[in-house]
């Protein structure tokens, strides 16, 4: 019996919202120590079955059957009454087609049991009962998966990446005649990154920016999007999974490539990142579509605005990486980014930085030691971030302001570490 547990961090896009969709620009992404976990255990049976469970939710349990005879290998949900989970189903589909040749039941196959869990920071938590001092590490949310309210930290990317990583290590152990202790190398992380990007995009029905999966694998980084055309032809529907006789070979060919270089990034130790949960929630895909529509209809105006935005984002990246930027320089660039996003909010009539958020962010900027604030990623009502000097007095002022403004301080912080093997999950 083999057991493999992997973890993947969450994300916050500090700078680069919307422009990160264009490969000519890059974004500044901080990995978060809120993580997704997947534990895969091999069973003795060989029936082509995978049992997946997420015990933090009601009825979050799926049983899949593998059809080895088809080309490509197909994955079916056995209980059709259970709500489908395209993220899990397609993750299994892609990794099986990457590892195994189609047309025959592999001798080394063993059925698998997988447990998926995520840290509490990914979801809005109920009020803490008076008899408890803290939530359990993986708090049961007493709702179905599709009913949960997310905090925007990248739960689906952390889930799918840790899940594929755990399957990858387990299946390679089964295939190895002399299996060693599972470990993640740079080449194996690259494979897992590429598989996770494809599965995540297929489950969402579109090729997104991918920075959330990038952070889940590499941790904090300067992220540049891969060419969407690289994988567009590999996206399949979870119901049909029809992609042609040569699908597996083409998948392996694309997966083996390095798609886009990722530059590691570390938030300098003199600064502290704080995250606040606004609990409003935003329809990110709808916001992105409206911005893209405006971009097509106003090419010259949008090009100038995005180039201007990237000028500040790029300079921020350089100042942080070189650790040469003064607090004044960093503050000026963060403020300029906010002004540009406020302009975009007005031009497109989309709540990228809503007025209610602006009022709180303005107050945060007035606190001594604060160098940057904003609404991360695509903006909206999900969250706020605040970067400030790592000093107790300023941190307390930020937290007090949030508490008085119905913003919940989140128990998360930055992490440079990306995808990892977990020896003992407690």
C-alpha positions in Angstrom: 0.0 0.0 0.0 1.2 3.5 -0.9 0.1 6.7 0.6 1.0 10.1 -0.9 -0.1 13.5 0.5 0.6 16.7 -1.3 -0.2 20.4 -0.5 -0.5 23.4 -2.7 -0.7 27.1 -1.6 -3.3 29.7 -2.3 -2.7 33.0 -4.1 -3.1 36.7 -4.1 -2.4 38.7 -7.3 -1.0 41.9 -5.8 -0.4 43.7 -9.1 -1.3 42.8 -12.7 -5.1 42.3 -12.6 -6.5 42.0 -16.2 -3.1 42.5 -17.9 -2.1 39.1 -16.6 -4.4 37.7 -19.3 -2.0 38.9 -22.0 1.3 37.0 -22.3 3.1 40.3 -23.1 2.6 41.4 -19.5 3.3 39.7 -16.2 1.8 39.8 -12.7 3.1 39.9 -9.2 1.7 36.8 -7.4 2.2 36.0 -3.7 1.6 32.4 -2.6 -0.4 32.1 0.6 0.1 29.6 3.5 -3.6 28.6 3.2 -3.2 25.3 1.4 -5.1 22.6 -0.4 -4.3 18.9 0.5 -4.9 15.6 -1.2 -4.0 12.2 0.2 -4.1 9.2 -2.2 -4.0 5.7 -0.8 -3.7 2.5 -3.0 -6.1 -0.4 -2.5 -5.6 -4.1 -3.2 -8.4 -4.2 -5.8 -7.8 -3.7 -9.6 -11.3 -2.8 -10.9 -10.4 0.5 -12.4 -12.1 2.5 -9.6 -11.2 5.8 -7.9 -13.1 6.9 -4.8 -12.7 10.6 -4.0 -14.1 12.4 -0.9 -14.1 15.9 0.5 -15.2 15.5 4.1 -15.7 19.2 4.8 -18.9 19.2 2.8 -22.2 17.3 2.7 -22.4 14.6 0.0 -19.0 15.5 -1.4 -18.1 12.0 -2.4 -17.6 10.6 -6.0 -16.8 7.2 -7.4 -15.2 7.0 -10.8 -14.8 4.1 -13.2 -12.0 4.0 -15.8 -12.6 2.7 -19.3 -9.1 1.4 -20.3 -10.3 0.1 -23.7 -11.1 3.5 -25.2 -8.7 5.9 -26.9 -8.2 8.2 -25.1 -8.8 6.5 -21.7 -12.1 7.7 -20.4 -13.4 8.3 -16.8 -17.0 8.0 -15.8 -18.9 8.9 -12.7 -20.6 5.7 -11.4 -23.4 7.3 -9.4 -25.2 9.6 -11.8 -27.4 10.9 -9.0 -24.5 12.5 -7.3 -23.7 16.0 -8.4 -20.8 16.0 -10.9 -17.4 17.5 -10.0 -15.7 18.4 -13.3 -12.5 19.5 -11.6 -11.9 16.0 -10.0 -13.2 14.0 -13.0 -11.0 15.9 -15.6 -7.9 15.8 -13.3 -8.2 12.0 -13.3 -8.8 12.0 -17.1 -5.7 14.0 -18.0 -3.3 12.3 -15.6 -4.3 8.8 -16.6 -4.0 9.7 -20.3 -0.6 11.2 -19.6 0.8 8.2 -17.6 -0.8 5.2 -19.2 -1.1 4.0 -22.8 -4.7 3.5 -24.0 -6.2 0.3 -25.1 -5.3 -2.0 -22.2 -5.7 -2.4 -18.4 -2.2 -1.7 -16.9 -0.8 -4.5 -14.8 0.5 -2.2 -12.2 -2.9 -0.5 -11.6 -4.5 -0.5 -8.2 -7.7 1.2 -7.2 -7.4 4.4 -5.4 -8.9 6.2 -2.4 -8.4 10.0 -2.3 -9.2 12.5 0.4 -9.3 16.2 -0.5 -9.2 19.0 2.1 -8.4 22.7 2.3 -7.5 25.1 5.0 -10.4 27.1 6.5 -9.2 30.4 5.0 -10.5 29.5 1.6 -14.2 29.7 2.7 -16.3 32.0 4.8 -16.6 30.3 8.2 -19.7 30.3 10.4 -19.6 32.2 13.7 -17.4 30.4 16.1 -19.4 28.6 18.8 -18.9 30.1 22.3 -17.6 26.8 23.6 -14.7 26.7 21.0 -11.5 28.7 21.0 -10.7 27.9 17.4 -12.1 25.9 14.4 -10.7 22.5 13.7 -8.0 22.6 11.0 -10.5 21.3 8.3 -13.8 22.7 9.6 -16.9 20.9 8.5 -19.1 23.6 6.7 -22.5 21.8 6.9 -23.3 22.7 3.3 -22.9 21.2 -0.2 -19.8 22.1 -2.2 -21.6 24.3 -4.7 -23.2 26.2 -1.8 -20.0 27.3 -0.1 -19.0 31.0 -0.1 -15.4 31.4 -1.2 -12.9 34.1 -0.1 -11.1 34.2 -3.4 -7.8 32.7 -2.4 -7.7 30.1 -5.3 -9.3 27.0 -3.7 -10.0 25.2 -7.0 -6.4 25.7 -8.2 -5.0 24.5 -4.9 -7.3 21.6 -4.9 -6.7 20.4 -8.4 -3.0 20.9 -8.2 -2.5 19.0 -4.9 -4.9 16.3 -6.2 -3.0 15.8 -9.5 0.4 15.9 -7.6 -0.8 13.2 -5.2 -2.0 11.0 -8.0 1.2 11.6 -10.0 3.4 10.4 -7.1 1.2 7.4 -6.3 0.9 6.2 -9.9 4.6 6.6 -10.5 5.3 4.5 -7.3 3.0 1.8 -8.7 4.9 1.8 -12.0 8.3 1.7 -10.4 9.7 -1.7 -9.6 11.9 -0.2 -6.9 9.8 2.7 -5.6 11.6 5.3 -3.6 10.2 7.8 -1.1 8.0 10.2 -3.2 9.5 13.5 -3.9 8.9 16.5 -6.2 11.6 17.6 -8.5 11.6 20.6 -10.9 10.9 18.4 -13.9 8.0 16.6 -12.1 6.6 20.0 -10.9 6.7 21.2 -14.5 4.6 18.2 -15.6 2.2 18.6 -12.7 1.9 22.4 -13.4 1.0 21.7 -17.1 -1.4 18.9 -16.3 -3.1 21.1 -13.6 -3.4 24.0 -16.0 -5.1 21.9 -18.7 -7.5 20.2 -16.2 -8.3 23.5 -14.5 -9.1 25.2 -17.8 -11.1 22.3 -19.1 -13.2 22.2 -15.9 -13.9 25.9 -16.3 -14.6 25.6 -20.0 -12.0 28.2 -21.0 -8.3 29.0 -20.9 -7.9 31.5 -18.0 -4.8 33.4 -17.0 -3.5 30.4 -15.0 -1.7 32.5 -12.3 -3.6 30.7 -9.5 -2.3 27.3 -10.7 1.1 28.9 -11.2 1.1 30.0 -7.5 -0.2 26.6 -6.4 2.9 24.9 -8.0 5.7 27.5 -7.7 4.5 29.7 -4.7 5.2 33.4 -4.9 6.4 34.4 -8.3 6.4 36.8 -11.2 3.9 35.1 -13.5 3.5 35.4 -17.3 0.7 33.6 -19.0 1.4 30.8 -21.5 0.0 31.0 -25.0 -3.6 29.9 -24.8 -3.4 28.2 -28.2 -0.9 25.7 -26.8 -3.7 23.8 -25.0 -7.0 24.9 -26.5 -7.2 21.8 -28.7 -6.7 19.6 -25.6 -9.7 20.8 -23.6 -12.4 18.2 -23.4 -16.0 18.1 -22.0 -16.3 16.0 -18.8 -19.4 14.3 -20.2 -18.0 13.2 -23.6 -14.1 13.2 -23.3 -13.8 12.6 -27.0 -10.6 14.0 -28.5 -9.3 11.6 -31.1 -7.0 8.5 -31.4 -3.8 10.5 -31.1 -4.9 12.5 -28.0 -2.6 10.8 -25.4 0.5 11.3 -27.6 -0.3 14.9 -28.2 -1.0 15.5 -24.5 2.4 14.0 -23.6 4.1 16.2 -26.2 2.5 19.4 -24.9 3.0 18.5 -21.2 6.7 17.8 -21.7 7.3 21.4 -22.8 8.2 24.4 -20.5 5.3 26.8 -21.4 6.4 30.1 -19.8 9.3 30.9 -17.5 8.4 31.6 -13.9 10.6 33.9 -11.8 10.6 33.3 -8.0 9.6 36.1 -5.8 10.0 36.8 -2.1 8.2 39.5 -0.2 11.1 41.3 1.7 11.0 40.5 5.4 10.7 44.1 6.5 7.2 44.1 5.0 4.0 42.3 6.2 1.1 41.2 4.0 -2.3 41.3 5.6 -5.5 40.0 3.9 -9.1 41.1 4.8 -12.2 39.1 3.9 -14.9 41.4 2.6 -17.5 38.6 2.3 -19.3 40.2 -0.6 -18.2 38.0 -3.4 -17.7 38.8 -7.1 -18.5 37.3 -10.4 -15.0 37.3 -11.8 -15.7 35.8 -15.2 -18.5 38.3 -15.9 -16.2 41.2 -14.9 -13.4 39.9 -17.1 -15.7 39.6 -20.1 -16.9 43.2 -19.8 -13.3 44.5 -19.6 -12.3 42.4 -22.6 -15.3 43.8 -24.5 -14.3 47.3 -23.7 -10.7 46.5 -24.7 -11.8 45.3 -28.2 -14.0 48.4 -28.7 -11.4 50.9 -27.5 -8.1 49.5 -28.7 -6.0 52.6 -28.5 -7.3 53.8 -25.1 -7.1 50.3 -23.6 -3.5 49.8 -24.9 -2.4 53.0 -23.4 -4.1 52.2 -20.1 -2.7 48.7 -19.9 0.8 49.8 -20.9 0.7 52.5 -18.2 -0.5 49.9 -15.6 2.2 47.4 -16.6 4.8 50.2 -16.2 4.0 50.5 -12.5 3.5 46.7 -12.1 6.9 46.0 -13.7 8.7 48.6 -11.6 7.1 47.2 -8.4 8.4 43.7 -9.4 11.9 45.1 -9.9 11.9 47.1 -6.6 10.7 44.0 -4.6 13.1 41.6 -6.3 16.1 43.8 -5.9 15.0 45.0 -2.4 16.3 48.4 -3.4 13.0 50.3 -3.4 12.2 52.8 -0.7 8.9 52.7 1.0 8.0 56.0 -0.7 8.8 54.5 -4.2 6.7 51.4 -3.5 3.9 53.4 -2.1 3.8 55.7 -5.1 3.5 52.8 -7.5 0.8 51.0 -5.5 -1.2 54.3 -5.5 -0.7 54.7 -9.2 -2.0 51.2 -9.8 -5.1 52.0 -7.7 -5.8 55.1 -9.7 -5.5 53.3 -13.0 -7.9 50.5 -11.8 -10.3 53.2 -10.6 -10.2 54.7 -14.0 -10.9 51.3 -15.6 -13.8 50.9 -13.1 -15.3 54.1 -14.4 -14.6 53.4 -18.1 -16.0 49.9 -18.2 -18.7 50.4 -15.5 -17.5 47.3 -13.6 -16.8 47.2 -9.9 -13.1 46.5 -10.1 -12.4 48.9 -7.2 -15.9 49.6 -5.8 -16.5 52.8 -4.0 -17.2 51.0 -0.7 -13.8 49.3 -1.0 -12.1 52.6 -2.0 -13.2 54.3 1.2 -11.7 51.6 3.4 -8.5 51.4 1.3 -8.0 55.2 1.5 -8.2 55.0 5.3 -5.7 52.1 5.3 -3.3 54.2 3.2 -3.4 57.0 5.8 -2.0 54.6 8.5 1.7 55.1 9.1 3.9 52.4 7.6 1.4 51.2 5.0 3.0 51.1 1.5 0.3 49.5 -0.6 -3.3 48.5 -0.5 -5.8 47.2 -3.1 -8.4 44.7 -4.2 -6.5 41.7 -5.5 -6.8 39.9 -8.8 -9.8 41.0 -10.9 -11.1 43.2 -8.0 -14.6 43.3 -6.7 -16.0 42.5 -3.3 -14.0 39.4 -2.3 -11.1 40.8 -0.3 -8.5 43.5 0.4 -4.8 43.3 0.8 -2.5 45.6 2.8 1.3 45.7 2.7 3.0 47.6 5.5 6.1 47.8 7.5 6.4 44.7 9.7 5.8 46.6 13.0 3.2 45.7 15.7 1.7 49.2 16.0 0.8 49.6 12.3 -0.5 46.0 12.1 -2.8 46.6 15.0 -4.2 49.8 13.5 -4.9 48.0 10.2 -6.7 45.1 12.0 -8.7 47.5 14.1 -9.8 49.5 11.1 -10.9 46.3 9.3 -12.8 45.1 12.4 -14.7 48.5 12.5 -15.4 48.3 8.8 -17.0 44.8 8.6 -13.8 43.4 7.0 -12.6 40.2 8.6 -8.8 39.9 9.0 -7.7 36.6 7.5 -5.3 34.2 9.2 -3.0 33.9 6.1 0.4 35.0 5.2 2.9 34.7 2.3 4.8 31.6 1.4 7.7 31.1 -1.1 7.2 27.4 -1.0 4.9 26.0 -3.7 3.8 22.4 -4.2 5.1 20.1 -1.5 5.0 16.5 -0.2 3.5 16.3 3.3 4.9 13.7 5.6 2.4 14.0 8.4 -0.9 15.8 7.9 -2.3 16.9 11.3 
